[in-house]
Amino acid sequence: MAAGDGDVKLGTLGSSGEHGGDGSPGGAGATAAGSSWAATLLATGGEMLLNVALVVLVLLGAYRLWVRWGRRGLGAGPGAGEESPAATLPRMKKRDFSLEQLRQYDGARTPRILLAVNGKVFDVTKGSKFYGPAGPYGIFAGRDASRGLATFCLDKDALRDEYDDLSDLNAVQMESVREWEMQFKEKYDYVGRLLKPGEEPSEYTDEEDTKDHSKQD
């Protein structure tokens, strides 16, 4: 019977193709079939729209979670959700530093972080996620970073405990040092000079101190 029923339906649909315009039962069957097809299409389309809407909601929720928690972990700045060390410290008055004095500002003994490049000292506290004790360049904090930057070396061998005049660096390396110096000037506050052994520090006036700290004396 099932096969017969199928044959009848197929025959009816065939008749509707020939006589559908005269109101015969075949035409009614075609109309019903068309309505059923349209209803199925609408139902399928509605289901697709619902699925798309659900995916959009899930992605939106994931994005909000990333904004809220990802910034804390990945650093929309040091200490996201709380004030960074740079925000809580007053601007440093311009002064000159011996190597011993510079080493005090390593981010561990004090929250302020300084480093020297080509004889210039910069306050890099606002970059503490890079130059702080746990940062990838923390080895340069409180030190003369010139040799390490010139040779692209992050080992302790790139740091000297005594004053480093960089006289053994070649021309390409010295040019690299000068380029690094310019980059630090553009991004961080220049706070003074790194003193050579026996050199006396300069005395800066209040007027000089209020000038752009990135401007070389």
KOLBADO-780449 format. One record per residue (C-alpha): residue in three letters; x negated, y, z negated. Coordinates in steps of 0.05 Angstrom, whole numbers, plus 5000, padded with zeros to 4 digits. Each point is the difference from the previous one (the first is absolute). Layout:
N
ALAXYZ/...
***
This chain:
217
MET500050005000/ALA494450474985/ALA497249925070/GLY506950105029/ASP501150634960/GLY493550265027/ASP501949855071/VAL506650364991/LYS496650624973/LEU495150015056/GLY505749915050/THR503950564968/LEU494150475004/GLY499349815073/SER507250165013/SER499550674967/GLY494550185049/GLU505049885057/HIS506750224971/GLY498250434941/GLY503550615028/ASP507149715001/GLY500949934924/SER499249245003/PRO497649614939/GLY493150005033/GLY499750764996/ALA502049994927/GLY494549504986/ALA494950455033/THR502450594959/ALA499549604936/ALA493149765019/GLY497750715015/SER502850244934/SER496549444963/TRP493450175036/ALA500750734982/ALA501549844928/THR493949544997/LEU495650555031/LEU502550514950/ALA498949524942/THR492949845024/GLY498450745010/GLY502650174932/GLU495849464969/MET493850265035/LEU501350704976/LEU500949754930/ASN493449625004/VAL496450615027/ALA502950434943/LEU497649494949/VAL493049995029/VAL499750764999/LEU502250014927/VAL494749484982/LEU494550405036/LEU502350644966/GLY499749674932/ALA493049735015/TYR497650685022/ARG502650334937/LEU496449474958/TRP493650135039/VAL500650754989/ARG501149914926/TRP495049454984/GLY495250015060/ARG497750704985/ARG498349804929/GLY495749425024/LEU497050295063/GLY499150704976/ALA504050565027/GLY494750314957/PRO496449804937/GLY504949824945/ALA506450085041/GLY505750144952/GLU495350374954/GLU495450605005/SER493349875033/PRO493650184963/ALA498850575048/ALA506850304985/THR498750024925/LEU492950295003/PRO498450745008/ARG496050205060/MET492649924984/LYS495850624996/LYS494350025049/ARG493349784970/ASP493849615019/PHE498449294976/SER494049584984/LEU500449265016/GLU501149854926/GLN505750514995/LEU503249745064/ARG500249284973/GLN504750214944/TYR505550115052/ASP501049285022/GLY507449954985/ALA498749534941/ARG497050464948/THR504250585023/PRO506250025045/ARG496550495047/ILE496049685057/LEU494250355035/LEU495149775053/ALA494550325040/VAL498850005075/ASN493850335030/GLY498750414938/LYS507250244991/VAL504549784944/PHE507449875013/ASP505949894953/VAL503449375029/THR504749894941/LYS506150045045/GLY497149425039/SER499449574937/LYS503349405035/PHE493849985043/TYR494550274954/GLY502749784932/PRO497049414962/ALA504749515035/GLY499550345068/PRO496449725061/TYR494950574997/GLY499650044924/ILE492649855004/PHE498950725024/ALA503650324941/GLY495350444959/ARG494349865049/ASP496650275062/ALA503749635055/SER495850275057/ARG495749395014/GLY505849514994/LEU504250415048/ALA494350085049/THR498449265002/PHE507249764992/CYS497849604938/LEU504449914939/ASP494749624959/LYS496350274941/ASP493749985042/ALA502850615037/LEU499750404935/ARG493950314969/ASP499250134926/GLU495250575016/TYR501150595045/ASP500549775072/ASP497250495051/LEU502249555058/SER493350125035/ASP499549295025/LEU506750025038/ASN499750055075/ALA503250545042/VAL506449605013/GLN500949854926/MET498950724980/GLU505150235051/SER504849504969/VAL498650314931/ARG501750695027/GLU506449755032/TRP502149694934/GLU498450654964/MET504750385048/GLN505549504989/PHE499550064925/LYS500150765006/GLU506549975038/LYS503549534952/TYR497150134930/ASP497850584956/TYR492750185005/VAL497950144928/GLY492550125003/ARG493149755020/LEU496249374980/LEU493650264967/LYS493249755019/PRO495449824941/GLY497750634965/GLU504850455039/GLU504050504960/PRO507650045008/SER503150605032/GLU504650464961/TYR506650105035/THR504350614988/ASP507549974990/GLU500850305070/GLU495749465031/ASP503849474961/THR506650225028/LYS497749955071/ASP501449395042/HIS496349434965/SER498549685067/LYS495850605021/GLN492649894993/ASP495950524963/
***
